Amino acid sequence: MRHLATLRAACFFRPFANTSKKALFWMALAMAWGLANTPAIAQVFWIGGYGPGIYASRLNPDGSMAEPKLVAEQKAPSFMAIHPSKDVLYVVTETMRDDASQGAAIVAYGFDRKAYLAGEQPQLKRLNTEKVHGDVPCHVAIDATGKFAIVANYISGSVSLFPLNDDCTLQPESDTVQHQGSGPNDARQKGPHAHCSAIDPTNRWVLVADLGLDRVKVYSLDAKNQKLKEGPFPELVLPPGSGPRHIAFHPSGKFVYVINEMGMTLTAANWDAEQGKLEKISDGSTVPEGKPSEGGSTAEVVVHPNGKFVYGSNRGHNTIALFTVLQNNGAAKRIENFDTLGKTPRNFRIDPKGQYLLAENQDSDMIYSFKIDSATGFLKPTGHSIRAEKPACIKFLLDPATPNR
């Protein structure tokens, strides 16, 4: 890199024909040194959870993080999504519809991108709020066109669709899909529990993980009529008692990974975007063989930007499981587990550059950063951490041209 910078610097100084070669060399070397040692830009992220509201922080190039600052007060902001091209953050309020202090809702916040990128942490601006016609909304996703927000409601087992205005504010709910059925676990699966939605890379299909039904539902996104319609291959059936929770697409768009909360397993599936069809490839445990999983559960699943690795969080076991993606068929094979240094790692996130993993420990109020080995996927603690009350979600601020994860 420094040799390349030196060459560019030397080309820049060609007009100085009468300058001695020795002077040119030192001038070019000085420029190269400056280019090679230009500080990298910190990456902005927001933290949601079960504290007083939404916090803002920054991930520095060495893995350290800025002290979180409360930038919006909100009850139970447990999950967030960012508009794909505008400076708007969407946040659910994980409450019941009849909650006296704050009924189930989705909130749109505007943020000052320039200020955040300049190292400031200004307050978020509440744009508007819409009621959710479901109980305990626990996840929100925004489609690639920035025209719809999709909310999964855990207790009511339903999915809500919200059209977005041109100014990115929320319109009232245009469609509600109510799931029906139950699973074999009477304590956890007496009814449906929609836990997350994921929009496929073609923006035609919406996949919904339902913990109560042991199903991943497949819907087509009917933008014209502002509806979710059951797809021709409407579901992927998982082993009884799995409890699917979250979904992540492979960067290729050909594979889907589902983390199962109750079974503490990871399911890999083929994804056919033409037909809207899921087909299971493999199931694998998220904890080592022989390790007790009683009382434990999984939470989040994230695919590394390079597509080589999948990570999943284990609550109770308090680890991040590392899976390698088999390149011949997309199957996921667990190869190691890493201690999150805290209790109950509900959520975690990989930074947009794929260099660090931030693990949120909900019950110990701590977020730790880990360096990712790009060759092996292994995690190494950086020694850096920050404190946030009951953290449950992280969202990074990305360039408008980069799809949000």
C-alpha positions in Angstrom: 0.0 0.0 0.0 2.8 2.4 0.9 4.6 1.6 -2.3 1.5 2.4 -4.3 1.0 5.7 -2.4 4.7 6.6 -3.1 4.2 6.0 -6.8 1.1 8.2 -6.9 2.9 10.9 -4.9 5.8 10.8 -7.4 3.4 11.2 -10.3 1.8 14.1 -8.6 5.2 15.9 -8.3 6.2 15.5 -12.0 5.4 19.2 -12.8 8.3 20.1 -10.5 10.9 19.2 -13.2 13.6 21.5 -11.8 13.4 19.9 -8.3 16.2 17.6 -7.5 15.5 13.9 -7.4 16.5 13.7 -3.8 13.9 16.4 -2.9 11.3 14.8 -4.9 11.9 11.5 -3.2 11.5 12.9 0.2 8.4 14.9 -0.8 6.8 11.8 -2.2 7.8 9.7 0.8 6.2 12.3 3.1 3.0 12.2 1.1 3.0 8.4 1.1 3.5 8.3 4.9 0.6 10.7 5.3 -1.7 8.6 3.1 -0.8 5.4 4.8 -1.3 6.8 8.2 -4.6 8.7 7.6 -6.9 7.7 10.5 -9.7 5.4 9.6 -13.3 6.7 10.1 -15.2 5.4 13.1 -18.4 3.6 12.4 -21.7 4.9 13.9 -24.2 2.5 15.5 -27.3 2.7 17.6 -28.3 0.5 20.5 -31.9 -0.5 21.4 -33.1 -2.7 24.2 -35.1 -2.5 27.4 -33.5 0.5 29.0 -34.7 4.1 28.8 -34.4 4.4 25.1 -32.1 4.4 22.1 -28.3 5.0 22.5 -25.7 6.2 19.9 -22.1 5.0 19.9 -19.2 4.6 17.5 -16.9 1.7 16.7 -13.3 2.8 16.3 -10.7 1.2 14.1 -9.0 -0.5 17.1 -12.3 -2.1 18.3 -12.9 0.5 21.1 -16.3 2.1 21.3 -17.5 5.5 22.3 -19.5 5.9 25.5 -23.1 5.4 24.6 -25.3 8.5 24.6 -29.1 8.4 25.0 -30.5 10.1 21.9 -34.2 9.2 22.1 -36.4 8.2 25.0 -38.7 5.3 24.2 -40.2 2.4 26.0 -38.8 -1.1 25.0 -37.1 -0.1 21.7 -36.1 -3.7 21.2 -35.5 -3.8 17.5 -34.5 -1.3 14.7 -34.1 -1.0 11.0 -32.7 1.8 8.8 -34.2 3.1 5.6 -32.1 1.9 2.6 -31.5 5.4 1.2 -32.8 8.0 3.6 -31.7 9.1 7.0 -34.5 7.5 9.0 -34.4 4.9 11.7 -37.5 2.7 12.4 -38.0 1.3 15.9 -40.7 -1.0 17.4 -42.1 -0.6 20.9 -42.2 -4.1 22.3 -45.4 -3.8 24.3 -49.0 -5.0 24.3 -51.6 -3.1 22.4 -53.4 -2.1 25.6 -50.3 -1.0 27.5 -51.3 2.1 29.4 -48.0 3.9 29.1 -47.1 3.0 25.5 -49.2 0.7 23.4 -47.6 -1.4 20.7 -46.2 0.9 18.0 -43.6 1.6 15.4 -41.8 4.9 15.4 -39.9 6.7 12.6 -36.9 8.8 13.7 -34.9 11.2 11.5 -31.1 11.6 12.2 -28.4 14.0 11.1 -26.0 11.9 9.1 -23.4 14.6 8.7 -23.3 15.3 12.4 -23.0 11.7 13.3 -20.2 11.1 10.7 -18.4 14.2 12.1 -18.3 12.4 15.5 -21.2 14.1 17.2 -24.2 12.3 18.8 -27.2 14.5 18.2 -30.7 13.6 19.4 -33.0 11.7 17.0 -36.0 13.6 15.7 -39.3 11.7 16.1 -41.1 12.0 12.7 -44.3 10.0 13.5 -45.7 7.0 15.3 -48.2 4.4 14.1 -50.1 1.9 16.2 -49.4 -1.8 15.6 -52.4 -4.0 15.4 -50.6 -6.8 17.2 -49.1 -7.6 20.6 -45.5 -7.3 21.4 -43.9 -6.3 18.1 -40.3 -7.6 18.4 -38.8 -7.1 14.9 -39.0 -4.6 12.0 -37.5 -4.8 8.5 -37.6 -2.3 5.6 -37.8 -3.4 2.0 -35.1 -2.5 -0.5 -37.2 0.2 -2.2 -37.9 2.0 1.1 -41.6 1.8 0.6 -42.7 -0.7 3.3 -41.9 -1.6 6.9 -42.7 -5.1 8.0 -43.3 -5.9 11.7 -43.4 -9.3 13.4 -45.7 -9.5 16.5 -44.6 -12.2 18.9 -47.5 -12.6 21.3 -50.3 -12.2 18.8 -48.5 -14.3 16.2 -49.1 -11.9 13.3 -47.3 -9.8 10.7 -48.0 -6.2 10.0 -47.3 -4.2 6.8 -46.8 -0.4 6.9 -46.5 1.6 3.7 -44.0 4.5 3.9 -44.7 8.0 2.5 -42.3 9.8 0.2 -40.8 11.6 3.2 -40.3 8.2 4.9 -42.9 8.7 7.5 -45.2 5.8 8.3 -48.7 5.3 7.0 -51.3 3.3 9.0 -51.0 -0.4 8.8 -52.3 -1.6 5.4 -52.3 -5.4 6.0 -52.2 -7.8 8.9 -51.5 -11.5 8.4 -52.6 -13.6 11.3 -50.9 -17.0 11.8 -52.8 -20.0 13.0 -51.8 -23.2 14.8 -49.5 -24.5 17.5 -46.5 -26.6 18.3 -45.7 -29.6 20.5 -44.3 -27.5 23.4 -47.3 -26.6 25.6 -45.3 -24.0 27.5 -44.0 -22.1 24.5 -46.0 -23.1 21.5 -49.7 -23.0 22.4 -50.2 -20.6 19.6 -48.3 -18.8 16.8 -45.4 -16.5 17.7 -44.0 -14.5 14.7 -40.5 -13.6 15.6 -38.9 -11.9 12.6 -39.3 -11.1 8.9 -36.6 -11.1 6.3 -37.0 -9.7 2.8 -35.2 -11.6 0.1 -32.6 -9.9 -2.2 -35.0 -9.7 -5.1 -37.5 -7.8 -2.9 -40.3 -10.0 -4.1 -40.6 -12.3 -1.0 -40.9 -12.0 2.7 -39.9 -14.8 5.0 -41.3 -14.9 8.5 -40.0 -17.2 11.3 -42.8 -18.4 13.6 -41.5 -19.8 16.8 -44.9 -21.2 17.9 -45.5 -23.1 14.6 -42.0 -24.5 13.8 -42.4 -22.9 10.4 -40.8 -20.3 8.2 -43.7 -18.8 6.3 -43.2 -17.4 2.7 -45.2 -14.4 1.4 -45.1 -12.4 -1.7 -44.8 -8.7 -1.3 -47.7 -7.1 -3.3 -46.5 -3.5 -3.5 -49.4 -2.4 -5.7 -52.1 -3.6 -3.3 -50.0 -3.1 -0.2 -50.6 -6.7 0.9 -48.7 -9.8 1.9 -49.9 -12.8 0.0 -49.2 -16.5 0.7 -46.6 -17.8 -1.7 -47.0 -20.8 -3.9 -44.6 -22.7 -1.6 -45.9 -21.2 1.6 -43.6 -22.6 4.3 -40.6 -24.5 5.4 -41.4 -27.1 8.0 -38.8 -27.5 10.8 -38.4 -30.3 13.3 -41.0 -30.2 16.1 -40.0 -28.0 19.0 -37.3 -26.1 17.0 -38.8 -22.7 17.7 -37.4 -20.7 14.7 -36.4 -17.2 15.8 -34.3 -15.2 13.3 -33.3 -15.5 9.6 -30.3 -14.4 7.6 -29.7 -14.5 3.9 -26.3 -15.5 2.4 -24.7 -12.7 0.3 -25.2 -14.8 -2.8 -29.0 -14.9 -2.2 -29.0 -18.6 -2.7 -29.0 -19.8 0.9 -31.0 -18.9 4.1 -29.9 -19.6 7.7 -32.5 -20.0 10.4 -31.6 -20.0 14.1 -33.9 -22.1 16.2 -34.4 -20.7 19.7 -35.8 -23.7 21.5 -33.9 -26.5 19.8 -30.6 -24.5 19.9 -29.9 -25.4 16.3 -29.1 -23.7 13.0 -31.0 -24.7 9.8 -29.5 -24.1 6.4 -31.8 -24.0 3.4 -31.7 -23.5 -0.3 -33.6 -20.4 -1.5 -35.1 -20.4 -5.0 -36.0 -16.7 -5.6 -37.8 -17.5 -8.9 -40.4 -19.8 -7.2 -40.2 -18.4 -3.7 -39.2 -21.8 -2.3 -37.2 -22.9 0.7 -35.7 -26.4 0.8 -33.7 -27.6 3.9 -30.1 -28.5 3.5 -28.9 -29.2 7.0 -29.5 -28.9 10.8 -26.7 -28.5 13.3 -26.4 -27.8 17.0 -25.2 -24.4 18.2 -23.5 -25.8 21.2 -20.8 -28.5 21.4 -21.9 -32.1 21.6 -22.6 -33.2 25.2 -23.0 -29.7 26.5 -26.3 -29.2 28.4 -28.8 -27.0 26.6 -31.6 -27.2 29.2 -32.7 -23.7 30.1 -30.7 -22.2 27.2 -31.9 -20.7 24.0 -30.5 -19.1 20.8 -31.2 -15.5 19.7 -29.5 -14.0 16.6 -28.0 -15.2 13.4 -25.6 -13.2 11.1 -23.8 -14.2 7.9 -20.3 -12.6 7.5 -20.1 -10.3 4.5 -17.6 -12.6 2.9 -20.2 -15.4 2.9 -17.7 -17.9 4.4 -19.1 -17.9 8.0 -22.3 -17.9 9.9 -22.6 -16.8 13.6 -25.3 -17.5 16.1 -25.8 -16.5 19.8 -26.5 -18.9 22.6 -28.2 -17.5 25.8 -27.5 -19.5 28.9 -24.4 -21.0 27.3 -23.3 -17.4 26.8 -21.4 -18.0 23.6 -21.3 -17.1 19.9 -21.3 -20.2 17.7 -19.1 -20.1 14.6 -20.3 -22.1 11.6 -18.3 -22.5 8.3 -20.3 -22.4 5.1 -19.6 -25.4 2.9 -19.1 -23.9 -0.6 -20.4 -26.9 -2.5 -23.9 -26.8 -1.1 -24.3 -24.0 1.4 -24.6 -26.3 4.5 -23.4 -24.8 7.8 -20.9 -26.8 10.0 -20.2 -25.6 13.6 -16.5 -25.4 14.3 -16.2 -23.4 17.5 -17.9 -21.4 20.3 -16.6 -18.2 21.8 -17.5 -16.8 25.3 -19.3 -13.4 25.0 -17.8 -12.4 28.4 -21.2 -11.6 29.8 -24.7 -13.0 30.4 -27.5 -13.6 27.9 -26.1 -12.6 24.4 -29.5 -11.8 22.9 -28.2 -9.8 19.9 -24.9 -9.2 18.1 -23.8 -7.5 15.0 -20.9 -7.6 12.6 -19.6 -4.2 11.4 -20.1 -3.3 7.7 -16.4 -3.9 7.0 -16.6 -7.4 8.5 -13.7 -6.7 10.9 -15.4 -6.8 14.3 -18.3 -8.5 16.0 -20.1 -6.6 18.8 -21.8 -9.0 21.3 -24.6 -7.6 23.5 -25.1 -9.2 26.9 -28.6 -8.3 27.9 -28.5 -9.5 31.5 -25.0 -8.0 32.4 -25.6 -4.7 30.6 -22.4 -4.9 28.6 -21.3 -4.9 24.9 -17.9 -6.4 24.0 -16.1 -6.1 20.7 -14.2 -9.0 19.1 -11.8 -9.0 16.2 -12.7 -11.4 13.4 -10.0 -13.4 11.7 -11.0 -13.1 8.0 -9.3 -16.5 7.2 -10.8 -18.7 10.0 -13.7 -16.7 11.3 -12.4 -17.0 14.8 -13.2 -14.3 17.4 -10.6 -12.6 19.6 -11.6 -10.2 22.4 -10.2 -6.7 21.8 -10.3 -5.8 25.5 -12.8 -3.1 24.8 -16.4 -2.8 26.1 -19.2 -0.3 26.8 -22.1 -0.4 29.2 -25.7 -0.1 28.1 -28.9 -1.0 30.0 -30.3 -4.3 28.8 -29.1 -4.1 25.2 -31.1 -6.1 22.6 -30.3 -4.7 19.2 -27.5 -2.9 17.3 -27.8 -1.1 13.9 -24.9 0.4 12.0 -25.1 3.5 9.9 -24.1 2.5 6.4 -23.5 4.4 3.2 -26.8 5.0 1.4 -25.6 2.8 -1.5 -24.9 -0.1 0.8 -27.8 -2.5 1.8 -28.4 -2.4 5.5 -28.1 -5.5 7.6 
